[in-house]
Amino acid sequence: MSNGTCLVTGGAGFIGCAISSQLSKLYDRVIVVDNLHPQVHESRIRPDSLCKSVELVVADITEPPTWESLLSDCSPDTVIHLAAETGTGQSFSEASRHSHTNVTGTTTMLDAFYRHGIRPKRFVLTSSRAVYGEGAWQSLKNNTIFYPGQRSREQLAAAKWDFDGEPLAMEAGHIHPVPVSIYGATKLAQEHILASWCNASGSELVVLRLQNVFGPGQSLINPYTGIASLFCRLGKSGRSIPLYEDGMMLRDFVLIDDVAVALVRAAHKPSITERVLDIGGGVPITIKYLAEQIAEIYSAPKPHFTGEYRYGDVRHAFSKAQNARENLDWEPKISLQSGLRSLIHWIDKRA
């Protein structure tokens, strides 16, 4: 089956490499543009895990000349927009960097398409659960739904980690996005910008709001992404894993293999009726549980509590992923335990 040309921004990273082989089988031509940022890539060389038939262009999506060169050589039918700065905590100290890459990078791309008269059939954006912020909670007193917003410095300093209620699963169309980090705000801006442009141009748009993606291939040098890989490295070195807050924060982990399937289907499956879909494992676990599992595997010391917290982190985040089941015929297939074994095996081979 041929689907023309697929362009992937940020496609030499963790997710891009994971989907590259599948894309190369679906499209006549797959082009990746990536600046090989040193925070993710130890050296500016082509990753071994990027499919050999994929064309790699080392360039910055925020620079107009990048697009002038790219679009003079191709007219993409599908665009998978992965390029982004992703550090939640880092976004508070480097807000301009996040805004420049995530927002200006997106608008620079769209301006170039407009100048060249190119209207891709479909855009796929990898967004984030960070757009939901703390999401919605249900009061235990009267069962009403409320949006607590961002935890204040005073609340965190008093170790009042939770709100008065129960958190609800993050679900597009039911839970309103209210980001509490600059990173989350820039990802929501990407969604809005692409939606406006696609509505005007007639292009289709599919947005995947990803929960915590982990697995083999994740950068081991980037301190701002991949808590599972970070914990594995600490456990492997025989150190006790540090836990923020009380360690009871809920997260939803989904293996990269499952995410790759969802993303490729979002790129080529016809008749996707809902624009925004949630991608997660659907089984929330505590960070404490994750750390304990990894410590046990490595026979490392038990995790310890540091009493620290990070402003802008959400208390709980997990999804139902029901809309992805209905629109992509997708559901996660790989359990957390199997995924951890896969990640650990990959890390151990690199040691």
Legacy VTK file of the C-alpha trace (Angstrom):
# vtk DataFile Version 3.0
C-alpha trace
ASCII
DATASET POLYDATA
POINTS 351 float
0.000 0.000 0.000
1.426 3.374 -0.986
0.568 6.609 0.785
2.968 9.049 -0.869
5.374 11.031 1.300
5.445 11.203 5.077
7.370 13.967 6.841
8.278 13.473 10.506
9.541 16.392 12.586
11.758 15.397 15.490
11.762 11.957 13.957
15.251 10.908 15.075
14.182 10.788 18.711
12.706 8.062 20.885
9.271 7.874 19.265
10.397 8.728 15.751
12.882 5.868 15.624
10.266 3.477 16.991
7.838 4.216 14.148
10.379 4.588 11.339
10.332 0.980 10.135
6.540 0.803 10.034
6.298 4.109 8.201
8.836 3.008 5.603
6.551 0.109 4.712
3.508 2.360 4.343
4.902 5.322 2.433
6.882 5.688 -0.777
9.126 8.168 0.963
9.735 9.009 4.625
11.667 12.154 5.502
12.786 13.007 9.034
13.878 16.498 10.036
15.622 16.686 13.405
18.233 18.996 14.931
19.763 16.128 16.973
19.712 18.246 20.122
22.548 17.332 22.544
20.127 17.015 25.464
18.714 13.957 23.698
21.526 12.862 21.363
25.042 12.388 22.746
26.463 13.162 19.317
25.049 14.627 16.136
25.089 11.344 14.254
22.253 9.326 12.763
20.729 6.962 15.363
21.256 3.295 14.601
17.601 2.624 15.415
16.345 4.952 12.681
15.256 2.827 9.715
17.934 2.860 7.016
15.495 3.721 4.233
14.350 6.897 6.005
15.881 10.156 4.786
17.346 12.220 7.629
17.687 15.997 7.333
19.631 17.522 10.215
18.071 20.946 10.623
16.023 23.120 12.980
12.267 23.406 12.421
12.213 26.910 13.932
14.360 28.275 11.088
12.544 29.255 7.849
15.471 28.173 5.597
14.960 24.612 6.885
11.493 24.569 5.370
12.469 26.342 2.173
14.984 23.596 1.504
12.680 20.749 2.555
9.593 21.845 0.668
11.494 22.573 -2.515
12.193 18.836 -2.633
8.944 17.288 -1.386
5.233 17.802 -0.899
4.225 15.740 2.148
0.920 13.903 2.174
1.212 13.156 5.894
3.025 15.157 8.568
3.791 13.638 11.950
4.769 16.472 14.275
6.943 15.074 17.073
9.465 17.892 17.465
9.146 19.516 20.885
10.902 20.461 24.075
9.443 18.154 26.709
10.794 18.981 30.174
7.970 19.943 32.542
10.245 21.294 35.273
12.725 22.677 32.781
9.991 24.693 31.101
9.812 27.017 34.121
13.485 27.945 33.886
13.672 27.861 30.083
10.247 29.088 29.072
11.495 30.899 25.972
13.202 27.761 24.688
10.025 25.708 25.102
7.868 28.362 23.520
10.282 28.884 20.635
10.491 25.203 19.704
6.932 24.136 20.448
4.991 27.200 19.346
7.233 29.101 16.930
8.495 25.841 15.425
4.917 24.832 14.656
3.927 28.192 13.151
7.139 28.366 11.112
6.275 24.981 9.614
2.731 26.051 8.784
3.854 29.352 7.265
6.159 27.412 4.964
3.368 25.081 3.850
1.210 28.097 3.086
3.956 29.837 1.083
4.536 26.717 -0.998
0.845 26.037 -1.501
1.131 22.653 0.183
-1.866 21.236 2.036
-0.974 17.865 3.573
-3.862 15.449 3.748
-3.280 14.773 7.436
-1.288 16.091 10.377
-0.654 13.940 13.427
0.468 15.761 16.576
1.946 14.017 19.575
0.574 16.070 22.419
0.802 15.329 26.128
-1.241 14.528 29.190
0.370 17.737 30.533
-2.327 19.745 28.727
-4.865 18.509 31.299
-2.897 19.883 34.247
-4.398 18.478 37.452
-7.469 17.544 35.435
-10.837 17.061 37.096
-11.589 15.721 40.568
-14.779 14.490 42.192
-15.731 15.801 45.604
-16.207 13.151 48.282
-18.759 15.344 50.032
-21.340 15.868 47.305
-19.934 14.042 44.222
-19.610 17.290 42.259
-16.857 17.608 39.663
-14.309 20.384 40.162
-11.071 21.562 38.593
-8.561 22.291 41.370
-5.993 24.067 39.197
-2.352 24.381 40.097
-1.080 23.425 43.534
0.272 26.539 45.256
3.701 26.889 46.788
2.051 27.164 50.195
0.127 23.936 49.638
3.251 22.065 48.575
5.365 23.519 51.380
2.744 22.262 53.855
2.988 18.769 52.294
-0.693 18.887 51.366
-0.186 16.841 48.273
-3.762 15.927 47.357
-6.925 17.931 46.848
-10.135 17.127 48.719
-11.586 14.494 46.438
-10.771 11.749 43.980
-8.980 12.319 40.660
-10.770 11.365 37.463
-9.264 9.749 34.387
-8.090 12.191 31.730
-10.361 11.865 28.726
-10.602 14.219 25.755
-14.077 15.610 25.252
-14.967 15.034 28.899
-12.106 16.588 30.874
-11.148 20.157 30.001
-7.450 20.900 29.451
-6.113 23.290 32.105
-2.294 23.081 31.951
-0.285 23.946 35.059
3.161 23.955 33.443
4.660 26.062 30.692
5.402 22.865 28.809
1.738 21.840 29.021
0.640 25.293 27.896
2.871 25.130 24.814
1.556 21.686 23.894
-2.020 22.922 24.157
-1.026 25.906 22.013
0.263 23.458 19.397
-3.110 21.721 19.394
-4.995 24.991 18.947
-2.674 26.324 16.244
-2.827 23.147 14.180
-6.594 22.877 14.619
-7.085 26.425 13.332
-4.782 25.912 10.358
-6.269 22.534 9.425
-9.810 23.855 9.666
-8.902 26.650 7.261
-6.865 24.509 4.852
-8.990 21.376 4.784
-6.243 19.159 6.202
-7.178 16.431 8.671
-5.759 16.568 12.187
-5.302 13.784 14.718
-3.940 14.698 18.157
-2.592 11.985 20.455
-2.321 13.025 24.092
0.328 10.663 25.393
0.645 9.528 28.993
4.054 8.368 30.337
5.780 6.657 27.423
8.710 4.395 28.325
10.790 1.616 26.888
13.928 0.694 24.949
15.394 3.550 22.953
14.535 6.313 25.400
17.345 8.803 25.924
19.512 7.861 28.896
21.181 11.282 29.066
18.096 13.511 29.147
17.283 14.225 32.833
13.863 15.683 32.012
12.162 12.693 30.438
11.785 9.020 31.227
11.262 8.424 34.948
11.222 4.664 34.356
14.627 4.698 32.665
15.987 7.038 35.358
14.831 4.678 38.105
16.349 1.723 36.241
19.717 3.440 36.016
19.650 4.228 39.728
18.647 0.677 40.616
21.286 -0.811 38.337
23.973 1.281 40.045
22.883 -0.036 43.444
21.503 3.267 44.669
18.278 3.910 46.522
15.677 5.565 44.278
14.617 8.993 45.627
10.885 9.686 45.834
9.305 13.136 45.771
6.243 14.067 47.857
4.914 10.867 49.458
5.542 8.713 46.397
1.811 8.124 45.953
1.430 10.139 42.754
-0.488 8.117 40.169
0.898 7.784 36.664
-0.125 5.867 33.554
2.770 4.099 31.819
2.537 2.867 28.243
5.282 1.014 26.389
6.784 2.587 23.266
5.798 -0.469 21.190
2.127 0.175 21.909
2.521 3.905 21.286
4.159 3.210 17.921
1.160 1.163 16.812
-1.241 3.944 17.795
0.805 6.627 16.083
1.152 4.765 12.787
-2.577 4.049 12.751
-3.276 7.725 13.446
-1.154 8.582 10.425
-2.850 6.359 7.837
-6.134 4.930 9.132
-9.085 6.417 7.220
-12.192 7.920 8.767
-10.965 8.870 12.223
-14.000 10.667 13.606
-12.582 12.193 16.806
-9.738 14.688 16.536
-8.176 14.279 20.008
-7.342 10.827 21.402
-5.776 9.652 24.658
-2.956 7.114 24.595
-2.046 5.374 27.834
-1.723 2.026 29.517
-5.027 2.575 31.302
-3.714 1.126 34.592
-2.600 3.864 36.986
0.168 2.971 39.422
1.976 4.971 42.079
5.505 6.203 41.554
6.376 4.411 44.795
5.178 1.107 43.333
7.227 1.648 40.169
10.348 2.415 42.206
9.821 -0.617 44.449
9.415 -2.929 41.451
12.630 -1.681 39.859
14.580 -1.785 43.141
13.488 -5.387 43.655
14.550 -6.403 40.156
18.037 -4.966 40.714
18.277 -6.002 44.393
18.888 -2.335 45.124
18.152 -0.598 48.459
14.543 0.323 49.111
13.422 3.678 47.673
13.583 6.609 50.082
11.560 9.775 50.538
13.393 13.049 50.072
10.683 15.456 51.222
11.191 17.346 47.971
8.616 18.372 45.395
8.693 20.034 42.019
6.507 23.028 41.289
4.372 22.419 38.227
4.218 18.640 38.626
0.683 17.305 38.749
-0.427 15.044 41.556
-2.137 12.354 39.494
-2.357 11.630 35.766
-3.983 8.644 34.080
-6.298 7.934 31.162
-9.041 5.620 29.957
-7.886 5.595 26.321
-11.436 4.632 25.341
-11.515 7.095 22.440
-8.385 5.502 20.962
-10.053 2.092 21.107
-13.067 3.397 19.232
-11.210 5.469 16.615
-7.958 3.564 16.058
-9.063 0.060 17.032
-6.150 0.300 19.453
-5.506 -0.750 22.991
-2.279 -1.331 24.913
-1.107 -4.922 24.648
1.989 -4.989 26.847
1.850 -4.968 30.648
3.996 -2.734 32.841
5.976 -5.727 34.092
6.731 -6.960 30.567
7.616 -3.444 29.497
9.987 -3.001 32.419
11.727 -6.270 31.596
12.169 -5.069 28.011
13.555 -1.707 29.169
15.896 -3.286 31.706
17.221 -5.798 29.171
17.944 -2.933 26.767
19.704 -0.847 29.425
21.768 -3.819 30.612
22.958 -4.498 27.059
24.206 -0.921 26.792
26.200 -1.068 30.028
LINES 1 352
351 0 1 2 3 4 5 6 7 8 9 10 11 12 13 14 15 16 17 18 19 20 21 22 23 24 25 26 27 28 29 30 31 32 33 34 35 36 37 38 39 40 41 42 43 44 45 46 47 48 49 50 51 52 53 54 55 56 57 58 59 60 61 62 63 64 65 66 67 68 69 70 71 72 73 74 75 76 77 78 79 80 81 82 83 84 85 86 87 88 89 90 91 92 93 94 95 96 97 98 99 100 101 102 103 104 105 106 107 108 109 110 111 112 113 114 115 116 117 118 119 120 121 122 123 124 125 126 127 128 129 130 131 132 133 134 135 136 137 138 139 140 141 142 143 144 145 146 147 148 149 150 151 152 153 154 155 156 157 158 159 160 161 162 163 164 165 166 167 168 169 170 171 172 173 174 175 176 177 178 179 180 181 182 183 184 185 186 187 188 189 190 191 192 193 194 195 196 197 198 199 200 201 202 203 204 205 206 207 208 209 210 211 212 213 214 215 216 217 218 219 220 221 222 223 224 225 226 227 228 229 230 231 232 233 234 235 236 237 238 239 240 241 242 243 244 245 246 247 248 249 250 251 252 253 254 255 256 257 258 259 260 261 262 263 264 265 266 267 268 269 270 271 272 273 274 275 276 277 278 279 280 281 282 283 284 285 286 287 288 289 290 291 292 293 294 295 296 297 298 299 300 301 302 303 304 305 306 307 308 309 310 311 312 313 314 315 316 317 318 319 320 321 322 323 324 325 326 327 328 329 330 331 332 333 334 335 336 337 338 339 340 341 342 343 344 345 346 347 348 349 350
